[in-house]
Amino acid sequence: MGILADLPILTLVLAFSVTLFGGFVKGVVGFGMPLIMISGLATVLSAEVALAALILPTVLSNGMQAIRQGTSAVWHAVTRFRLFLVVLVVMLALSAQIVSFVPTNLMFIAIGISVVAFCLMQLAGWIPRLKPENRARDEGIAAALAGFVGGFSGIWGPPTVAYLTAIETPKAEQMRAQGVVYGIGAVVLFAAHIKSGVVNPYTVPLSLAMLLPAFLGMMLGGRLHDQMPQKLFKRATLIVLTIAGLNLIRKGLIG
């Protein structure tokens, strides 16, 4: 039972509720579950236990998201966004080495302000003009930014979603691409936290228990996603992304 035997019932109910909501949001727009889980769980659990709780739901939910339309669709996403994936992984590895030299609170604030400004301008009707002939450059810049931030903060979703939204990626393809990008990062995160000791025999039962509400939430959110027109999907994505950006600013200001 591990940590499950030591937690009050009310804490477990809250943890299940937070994870269910995070899974629902992920099912609708393809991202946001780790941010929701860490924000909610950290109010009743230590930061390390909250992080351990979200590890397995994050890894497996991204795999489910990526293969929802079959393995051939996953390969198509990998092929189309191969430059993004290569640059992301390289920058994740490089920026992880400078974590002690970067004031993460200032970086959270800078990224959060940029993301919120981008989303609000798009919600107001501004459409970025990314020329097809400059795609390699734009994709490389977006991936480098996402990898740089992710390497020392563990958060690379907002820059990734901002780029996919800016190039008007169809919703099904955007969901697959996010699943692949986040899935690769989540596996790296899982391995890193086995080594760090955050994932251990005591905390793993809680992470396993969170799989049920995460998958149930994704199933419910996926049904809404399937009925959602592309325009509404984009708007919902921008709204969730704005909230994620505001959360980054909050994290930078108060920790």
Beta strands, then each sheet from edge to edge (+ up, - down):
end
